[in-house]
Amino acid sequence: MYPNGDGCVTISSPEIKNKYPAAICLALGFFLSIVISVMFCLVKKMVDEYQQNSGQ
């Protein structure tokens, strides 16, 4: 990382530029899969409870 004239830090390494988007995509995909699985479990639990309550 090298500071440029504007006082900002720019990443000039092409390896980081190439790996960074892939890492973001992997992290987002992993996070989304966890969120979806948690939501699926919650919905399934709610549906099971609803079916049990309506059956009684």
N, CA, C and O atoms as a CHARMM CRD file, in Angstrom:
* protein
*
  224
    1    1 MET  N      0.84800  -1.18100   0.00000 PROA 1      0.00000
    2    1 MET  CA     0.00000   0.00000   0.00000 PROA 1      0.00000
    3    1 MET  C      0.89100   1.24100   0.00000 PROA 1      0.00000
    4    1 MET  O      1.84300   1.35200   0.77200 PROA 1      0.00000
    5    2 TYR  N      0.55500   2.14000  -0.86800 PROA 2      0.00000
    6    2 TYR  CA     1.35000   3.36400  -0.96700 PROA 2      0.00000
    7    2 TYR  C      0.43400   4.56700  -0.85000 PROA 2      0.00000
    8    2 TYR  O     -0.59700   4.62000  -1.52000 PROA 2      0.00000
    9    3 PRO  N      0.79100   5.54400  -0.00700 PROA 3      0.00000
   10    3 PRO  CA    -0.01800   6.76400   0.05000 PROA 3      0.00000
   11    3 PRO  C      0.16900   7.58400  -1.20900 PROA 3      0.00000
   12    3 PRO  O      1.29500   7.76000  -1.67600 PROA 3      0.00000
   13    4 ASN  N     -0.92900   8.09100  -1.76600 PROA 4      0.00000
   14    4 ASN  CA    -0.80600   8.95600  -2.93500 PROA 4      0.00000
   15    4 ASN  C     -0.92900  10.41200  -2.51400 PROA 4      0.00000
   16    4 ASN  O     -0.99800  10.70400  -1.32000 PROA 4      0.00000
   17    5 GLY  N     -0.95900  11.32400  -3.46800 PROA 5      0.00000
   18    5 GLY  CA    -0.91200  12.74600  -3.15900 PROA 5      0.00000
   19    5 GLY  C     -2.13200  13.25900  -2.41100 PROA 5      0.00000
   20    5 GLY  O     -2.06500  14.31200  -1.77700 PROA 5      0.00000
   21    6 ASP  N     -3.25400  12.53100  -2.47300 PROA 6      0.00000
   22    6 ASP  CA    -4.48400  13.01500  -1.84400 PROA 6      0.00000
   23    6 ASP  C     -4.56100  12.65500  -0.36500 PROA 6      0.00000
   24    6 ASP  O     -5.53100  13.00300   0.30700 PROA 6      0.00000
   25    7 GLY  N     -3.55300  11.96500   0.14200 PROA 7      0.00000
   26    7 GLY  CA    -3.59100  11.53600   1.52800 PROA 7      0.00000
   27    7 GLY  C     -4.35800  10.23600   1.70600 PROA 7      0.00000
   28    7 GLY  O     -4.57600   9.79800   2.83600 PROA 7      0.00000
   29    8 CYS  N     -4.77200   9.61300   0.60800 PROA 8      0.00000
   30    8 CYS  CA    -5.45800   8.33100   0.67600 PROA 8      0.00000
   31    8 CYS  C     -4.45000   7.21500   0.45000 PROA 8      0.00000
   32    8 CYS  O     -3.36200   7.44400  -0.07800 PROA 8      0.00000
   33    9 VAL  N     -4.81400   6.03100   0.84400 PROA 9      0.00000
   34    9 VAL  CA    -3.94800   4.87500   0.63100 PROA 9      0.00000
   35    9 VAL  C     -4.55400   4.03800  -0.48100 PROA 9      0.00000
   36    9 VAL  O     -5.71400   3.63300  -0.40600 PROA 9      0.00000
   37   10 THR  N     -3.76300   3.78400  -1.51000 PROA 10     0.00000
   38   10 THR  CA    -4.25700   2.97200  -2.61800 PROA 10     0.00000
   39   10 THR  C     -3.53700   1.63500  -2.62300 PROA 10     0.00000
   40   10 THR  O     -2.36200   1.54600  -2.26500 PROA 10     0.00000
   41   11 ILE  N     -4.24200   0.61200  -3.02500 PROA 11     0.00000
   42   11 ILE  CA    -3.65200  -0.72100  -3.14000 PROA 11     0.00000
   43   11 ILE  C     -3.22100  -0.89000  -4.58900 PROA 11     0.00000
   44   11 ILE  O     -4.05300  -0.90500  -5.49600 PROA 11     0.00000
   45   12 SER  N     -1.91400  -1.01800  -4.79900 PROA 12     0.00000
   46   12 SER  CA    -1.42500  -1.06900  -6.17100 PROA 12     0.00000
   47   12 SER  C     -0.98300  -2.47000  -6.56700 PROA 12     0.00000
   48   12 SER  O     -0.50600  -2.67800  -7.68200 PROA 12     0.00000
   49   13 SER  N     -1.13800  -3.43300  -5.66000 PROA 13     0.00000
   50   13 SER  CA    -0.70000  -4.78700  -5.98400 PROA 13     0.00000
   51   13 SER  C     -1.78200  -5.49700  -6.78900 PROA 13     0.00000
   52   13 SER  O     -2.91700  -5.59500  -6.32200 PROA 13     0.00000
   53   14 PRO  N     -1.47100  -5.99200  -7.97600 PROA 14     0.00000
   54   14 PRO  CA    -2.50300  -6.66400  -8.78900 PROA 14     0.00000
   55   14 PRO  C     -2.98400  -7.95900  -8.15800 PROA 14     0.00000
   56   14 PRO  O     -4.12600  -8.36200  -8.38200 PROA 14     0.00000
   57   15 GLU  N     -2.13600  -8.62400  -7.36800 PROA 15     0.00000
   58   15 GLU  CA    -2.57000  -9.87700  -6.73500 PROA 15     0.00000
   59   15 GLU  C     -3.71200  -9.60700  -5.75800 PROA 15     0.00000
   60   15 GLU  O     -4.68700 -10.35700  -5.70700 PROA 15     0.00000
   61   16 ILE  N     -3.58300  -8.53800  -4.99100 PROA 16     0.00000
   62   16 ILE  CA    -4.64300  -8.21300  -4.04000 PROA 16     0.00000
   63   16 ILE  C     -5.91300  -7.83000  -4.79300 PROA 16     0.00000
   64   16 ILE  O     -7.01100  -8.22200  -4.40000 PROA 16     0.00000
   65   17 LYS  N     -5.76700  -7.07000  -5.86600 PROA 17     0.00000
   66   17 LYS  CA    -6.94800  -6.66500  -6.63700 PROA 17     0.00000
   67   17 LYS  C     -7.65600  -7.88400  -7.22500 PROA 17     0.00000
   68   17 LYS  O     -8.88400  -7.90400  -7.31300 PROA 17     0.00000
   69   18 ASN  N     -6.89500  -8.89000  -7.62400 PROA 18     0.00000
   70   18 ASN  CA    -7.51100 -10.07600  -8.21100 PROA 18     0.00000
   71   18 ASN  C     -8.13400 -10.96900  -7.14400 PROA 18     0.00000
   72   18 ASN  O     -9.18600 -11.56300  -7.38400 PROA 18     0.00000
   73   19 LYS  N     -7.51700 -11.07700  -5.98400 PROA 19     0.00000
   74   19 LYS  CA    -8.02700 -11.98500  -4.95400 PROA 19     0.00000
   75   19 LYS  C     -9.16000 -11.35300  -4.15300 PROA 19     0.00000
   76   19 LYS  O    -10.03300 -12.06200  -3.65200 PROA 19     0.00000
   77   20 TYR  N     -9.15500 -10.03200  -4.02800 PROA 20     0.00000
   78   20 TYR  CA   -10.10800  -9.36700  -3.13600 PROA 20     0.00000
   79   20 TYR  C    -11.56400  -9.59800  -3.53300 PROA 20     0.00000
   80   20 TYR  O    -12.36600  -9.95800  -2.67100 PROA 20     0.00000
   81   21 PRO  N    -11.94600  -9.40400  -4.81100 PROA 21     0.00000
   82   21 PRO  CA   -13.34900  -9.65200  -5.17500 PROA 21     0.00000
   83   21 PRO  C    -13.76100 -11.10600  -4.96100 PROA 21     0.00000
   84   21 PRO  O    -14.89000 -11.37900  -4.55400 PROA 21     0.00000
   85   22 ALA  N    -12.85900 -12.02900  -5.23200 PROA 22     0.00000
   86   22 ALA  CA   -13.18100 -13.44300  -5.02600 PROA 22     0.00000
   87   22 ALA  C    -13.41900 -13.71100  -3.54600 PROA 22     0.00000
   88   22 ALA  O    -14.33300 -14.45300  -3.18700 PROA 22     0.00000
   89   23 ALA  N    -12.60600 -13.11400  -2.69400 PROA 23     0.00000
   90   23 ALA  CA   -12.78000 -13.30400  -1.25200 PROA 23     0.00000
   91   23 ALA  C    -14.10200 -12.70500  -0.78600 PROA 23     0.00000
   92   23 ALA  O    -14.79000 -13.28000   0.05700 PROA 23     0.00000
   93   24 ILE  N    -14.45100 -11.54800  -1.33900 PROA 24     0.00000
   94   24 ILE  CA   -15.73000 -10.92600  -0.97400 PROA 24     0.00000
   95   24 ILE  C    -16.88800 -11.81800  -1.41400 PROA 24     0.00000
   96   24 ILE  O    -17.84100 -12.01400  -0.66100 PROA 24     0.00000
   97   25 CYS  N    -16.80900 -12.35300  -2.61800 PROA 25     0.00000
   98   25 CYS  CA   -17.87600 -13.22500  -3.12000 PROA 25     0.00000
   99   25 CYS  C    -18.00200 -14.47100  -2.25600 PROA 25     0.00000
  100   25 CYS  O    -19.11200 -14.89500  -1.93400 PROA 25     0.00000
  101   26 LEU  N    -16.87000 -15.06000  -1.87900 PROA 26     0.00000
  102   26 LEU  CA   -16.90700 -16.24800  -1.02700 PROA 26     0.00000
  103   26 LEU  C    -17.52200 -15.91800   0.32900 PROA 26     0.00000
  104   26 LEU  O    -18.36400 -16.66100   0.83300 PROA 26     0.00000
  105   27 ALA  N    -17.10000 -14.80900   0.91000 PROA 27     0.00000
  106   27 ALA  CA   -17.61800 -14.43700   2.22400 PROA 27     0.00000
  107   27 ALA  C    -19.11700 -14.15600   2.15000 PROA 27     0.00000
  108   27 ALA  O    -19.87500 -14.57700   3.02400 PROA 27     0.00000
  109   28 LEU  N    -19.54600 -13.44100   1.10000 PROA 28     0.00000
  110   28 LEU  CA   -20.97000 -13.13900   0.95200 PROA 28     0.00000
  111   28 LEU  C    -21.77500 -14.41400   0.72600 PROA 28     0.00000
  112   28 LEU  O    -22.84900 -14.58700   1.30100 PROA 28     0.00000
  113   29 GLY  N    -21.25300 -15.30100  -0.10900 PROA 29     0.00000
  114   29 GLY  CA   -21.95200 -16.55500  -0.36400 PROA 29     0.00000
  115   29 GLY  C    -22.08500 -17.39000   0.89400 PROA 29     0.00000
  116   29 GLY  O    -23.13500 -17.97800   1.15400 PROA 29     0.00000
  117   30 PHE  N    -21.00900 -17.43800   1.67500 PROA 30     0.00000
  118   30 PHE  CA   -21.02400 -18.19600   2.92900 PROA 30     0.00000
  119   30 PHE  C    -22.03100 -17.58700   3.90100 PROA 30     0.00000
  120   30 PHE  O    -22.82200 -18.29800   4.52200 PROA 30     0.00000
  121   31 PHE  N    -21.98900 -16.26000   4.02300 PROA 31     0.00000
  122   31 PHE  CA   -22.90600 -15.56200   4.92600 PROA 31     0.00000
  123   31 PHE  C    -24.35400 -15.77000   4.49300 PROA 31     0.00000
  124   31 PHE  O    -25.22300 -16.03000   5.32500 PROA 31     0.00000
  125   32 LEU  N    -24.61200 -15.65400   3.18800 PROA 32     0.00000
  126   32 LEU  CA   -25.97500 -15.82600   2.68400 PROA 32     0.00000
  127   32 LEU  C    -26.47600 -17.24300   2.92000 PROA 32     0.00000
  128   32 LEU  O    -27.64200 -17.44100   3.26100 PROA 32     0.00000
  129   33 SER  N    -25.60200 -18.23000   2.74100 PROA 33     0.00000
  130   33 SER  CA   -26.03500 -19.61300   2.95000 PROA 33     0.00000
  131   33 SER  C    -26.40800 -19.84100   4.40900 PROA 33     0.00000
  132   33 SER  O    -27.36100 -20.56600   4.69900 PROA 33     0.00000
  133   34 ILE  N    -25.66300 -19.22500   5.33800 PROA 34     0.00000
  134   34 ILE  CA   -25.99900 -19.35200   6.75900 PROA 34     0.00000
  135   34 ILE  C    -27.34100 -18.68500   7.04100 PROA 34     0.00000
  136   34 ILE  O    -28.19100 -19.25500   7.72500 PROA 34     0.00000
  137   35 VAL  N    -27.52800 -17.47500   6.51200 PROA 35     0.00000
  138   35 VAL  CA   -28.77900 -16.74500   6.75100 PROA 35     0.00000
  139   35 VAL  C    -29.96400 -17.52100   6.19400 PROA 35     0.00000
  140   35 VAL  O    -31.00100 -17.63600   6.84800 PROA 35     0.00000
  141   36 ILE  N    -29.80800 -18.05500   4.98300 PROA 36     0.00000
  142   36 ILE  CA   -30.90700 -18.79500   4.35200 PROA 36     0.00000
  143   36 ILE  C    -31.24000 -20.04700   5.15600 PROA 36     0.00000
  144   36 ILE  O    -32.41300 -20.36400   5.35300 PROA 36     0.00000
  145   37 SER  N    -30.21200 -20.76400   5.62300 PROA 37     0.00000
  146   37 SER  CA   -30.46900 -21.98200   6.38600 PROA 37     0.00000
  147   37 SER  C    -31.15100 -21.65500   7.71200 PROA 37     0.00000
  148   37 SER  O    -32.03800 -22.38900   8.14700 PROA 37     0.00000
  149   38 VAL  N    -30.74400 -20.55800   8.36200 PROA 38     0.00000
  150   38 VAL  CA   -31.38700 -20.16000   9.61800 PROA 38     0.00000
  151   38 VAL  C    -32.84000 -19.77700   9.36600 PROA 38     0.00000
  152   38 VAL  O    -33.72800 -20.17500  10.12100 PROA 38     0.00000
  153   39 MET  N    -33.08700 -19.00400   8.30500 PROA 39     0.00000
  154   39 MET  CA   -34.45400 -18.61400   7.98200 PROA 39     0.00000
  155   39 MET  C    -35.30400 -19.84400   7.66700 PROA 39     0.00000
  156   39 MET  O    -36.46200 -19.92700   8.07700 PROA 39     0.00000
  157   40 PHE  N    -34.72300 -20.79400   6.93900 PROA 40     0.00000
  158   40 PHE  CA   -35.45900 -22.00600   6.58600 PROA 40     0.00000
  159   40 PHE  C    -35.85200 -22.77300   7.84400 PROA 40     0.00000
  160   40 PHE  O    -36.97700 -23.26000   7.95400 PROA 40     0.00000
  161   41 CYS  N    -34.91100 -22.88000   8.79900 PROA 41     0.00000
  162   41 CYS  CA   -35.20300 -23.59100  10.04500 PROA 41     0.00000
  163   41 CYS  C    -36.30100 -22.87800  10.83000 PROA 41     0.00000
  164   41 CYS  O    -37.19100 -23.52400  11.38200 PROA 41     0.00000
  165   42 LEU  N    -36.24000 -21.55200  10.88000 PROA 42     0.00000
  166   42 LEU  CA   -37.25800 -20.80100  11.61900 PROA 42     0.00000
  167   42 LEU  C    -38.63200 -20.97300  10.98200 PROA 42     0.00000
  168   42 LEU  O    -39.62300 -21.19000  11.68000 PROA 42     0.00000
  169   43 VAL  N    -38.69000 -20.87500   9.65500 PROA 43     0.00000
  170   43 VAL  CA   -39.97200 -21.02400   8.96600 PROA 43     0.00000
  171   43 VAL  C    -40.51300 -22.43300   9.16100 PROA 43     0.00000
  172   43 VAL  O    -41.70600 -22.61300   9.40700 PROA 43     0.00000
  173   44 LYS  N    -39.65100 -23.42500   9.05300 PROA 44     0.00000
  174   44 LYS  CA   -40.08500 -24.81400   9.22900 PROA 44     0.00000
  175   44 LYS  C    -40.63000 -25.02600  10.64000 PROA 44     0.00000
  176   44 LYS  O    -41.64600 -25.69700  10.82300 PROA 44     0.00000
  177   45 LYS  N    -39.95400 -24.45200  11.63400 PROA 45     0.00000
  178   45 LYS  CA   -40.40900 -24.57900  13.01900 PROA 45     0.00000
  179   45 LYS  C    -41.77000 -23.91900  13.19900 PROA 45     0.00000
  180   45 LYS  O    -42.64700 -24.47400  13.86200 PROA 45     0.00000
  181   46 MET  N    -41.95100 -22.73300  12.61100 PROA 46     0.00000
  182   46 MET  CA   -43.22800 -22.03900  12.72000 PROA 46     0.00000
  183   46 MET  C    -44.34200 -22.83900  12.05400 PROA 46     0.00000
  184   46 MET  O    -45.44900 -22.93200  12.58500 PROA 46     0.00000
  185   47 VAL  N    -44.04900 -23.41300  10.89400 PROA 47     0.00000
  186   47 VAL  CA   -45.05900 -24.19600  10.17800 PROA 47     0.00000
  187   47 VAL  C    -45.42600 -25.43700  10.98200 PROA 47     0.00000
  188   47 VAL  O    -46.60100 -25.79400  11.07200 PROA 47     0.00000
  189   48 ASP  N    -44.42000 -26.10200  11.57100 PROA 48     0.00000
  190   48 ASP  CA   -44.70200 -27.29400  12.38100 PROA 48     0.00000
  191   48 ASP  C    -45.58000 -26.93800  13.57900 PROA 48     0.00000
  192   48 ASP  O    -46.53800 -27.65200  13.87900 PROA 48     0.00000
  193   49 GLU  N    -45.25800 -25.83700  14.26500 PROA 49     0.00000
  194   49 GLU  CA   -46.06400 -25.42300  15.41400 PROA 49     0.00000
  195   49 GLU  C    -47.47900 -25.06400  14.98100 PROA 49     0.00000
  196   49 GLU  O    -48.44400 -25.38100  15.67600 PROA 49     0.00000
  197   50 TYR  N    -47.60300 -24.40500  13.83700 PROA 50     0.00000
  198   50 TYR  CA   -48.92500 -24.01100  13.34600 PROA 50     0.00000
  199   50 TYR  C    -49.76400 -25.24600  13.02100 PROA 50     0.00000
  200   50 TYR  O    -50.95400 -25.30100  13.33300 PROA 50     0.00000
  201   51 GLN  N    -49.12900 -26.23300  12.39200 PROA 51     0.00000
  202   51 GLN  CA   -49.86100 -27.44700  12.04300 PROA 51     0.00000
  203   51 GLN  C    -50.27800 -28.20000  13.30700 PROA 51     0.00000
  204   51 GLN  O    -51.37800 -28.74900  13.36300 PROA 51     0.00000
  205   52 GLN  N    -49.41300 -28.23000  14.31900 PROA 52     0.00000
  206   52 GLN  CA   -49.76500 -28.91200  15.56700 PROA 52     0.00000
  207   52 GLN  C    -50.91600 -28.18900  16.26200 PROA 52     0.00000
  208   52 GLN  O    -51.83000 -28.83200  16.77900 PROA 52     0.00000
  209   53 ASN  N    -50.87800 -26.85200  16.27500 PROA 53     0.00000
  210   53 ASN  CA   -51.93000 -26.08400  16.94700 PROA 53     0.00000
  211   53 ASN  C    -53.25900 -26.21300  16.21000 PROA 53     0.00000
  212   53 ASN  O    -54.31100 -26.31300  16.84200 PROA 53     0.00000
  213   54 SER  N    -53.22000 -26.21300  14.88900 PROA 54     0.00000
  214   54 SER  CA   -54.45900 -26.29400  14.13000 PROA 54     0.00000
  215   54 SER  C    -55.02700 -27.71100  14.17900 PROA 54     0.00000
  216   54 SER  O    -56.23200 -27.89900  14.00900 PROA 54     0.00000
  217   55 GLY  N    -54.17500 -28.70600  14.40700 PROA 55     0.00000
  218   55 GLY  CA   -54.63400 -30.08700  14.44200 PROA 55     0.00000
  219   55 GLY  C    -55.32700 -30.43700  15.73800 PROA 55     0.00000
  220   55 GLY  O    -56.13000 -31.36900  15.78100 PROA 55     0.00000
  221   56 GLN  N    -55.02800 -29.69700  16.80400 PROA 56     0.00000
  222   56 GLN  CA   -55.61500 -30.04900  18.10200 PROA 56     0.00000
  223   56 GLN  C    -57.05500 -29.58300  18.24800 PROA 56     0.00000
  224   56 GLN  O    -57.67500 -29.81000  19.28800 PROA 56     0.00000
